[in-house]
């Protein structure tokens, strides 16, 4: 009996039927709402003042005048306006396009950059020292077989200096537009310090070609031997541009109140006269930059 007992017990147990397991569904996480974006204070509020930026070689010399202008415009518009002064048109261009300035003075190349980027509109152009633009010319001396800008390749070039707009900046664009690299295709480049010295260097055969402001040869002995190869596009003087990042109502308010502050705007850049902005004045220069295959925005730096 004892030997048979384990078999009896074993036979008495019921066989367990396996039950198919069902996977539990993975809960789908609910999205967590993002916190609301901070609302910027409106332009012209104490927390977000409007900025007018002026460019001067000596910023400290006009800081008080600029501050007085900003206070007067603040009173007229009932907005908070502050003035900033810099010695760099490139900085003014960047500030306008970054929304860090709302009215700025710009040179011709900085304005072209602002216009190309679509961040500013032309408000005023100016007359300075009786001129609303500067114009250069590219020259050679009689006897040289040079009849076009392309012919400058391989010759000695004279300029007044590397920062001269009519004597180097625009001439170098003209060279590029004619397929020449001013850094490599000229035999040499000599700085003479003045336009008059460029003319005299050509007359004395120290240089073969060069560039000056239009009319630099007038009154210099033997200047009839100077040959003008090309007259360059005019480069407008300093301009005022208004930010397009402002809403239309604020733009309209500023335009209205600035009419009564034009004398101060004129004095801050030592201009003889303010003129209503005219895009046509930049057309020739803009086209030259395009023909030179240079980026307008980079030119404004």
ABEGO torsion letter per residue (X at the ends): XAAAAAAAAAAABBBBBBBBBBBBBBBBBBBBBBBBBBBBBBBGBAABBBBBBBBBABAAAAAAAAAAAAAAAAAAAGBBBBBBBBABAAAAAAAAAAGABABBBBBAAAAAAAAAAGABBBABBBBBGGBABBBBBBBBBBGBBBABAAAABGBBBBBAEAABAAAAAAAAAAAAAAGBBAAAABABBBBAGBAAAAAAAAAAGABABBBBBBGAABGBBGAAABBBABBBBBBBBBBBBBBAABBAAAAAAAAAAAAAAAAAAAAAAGBABBBBBBAAAAAAAAAAAAAAGBBAAAAAX
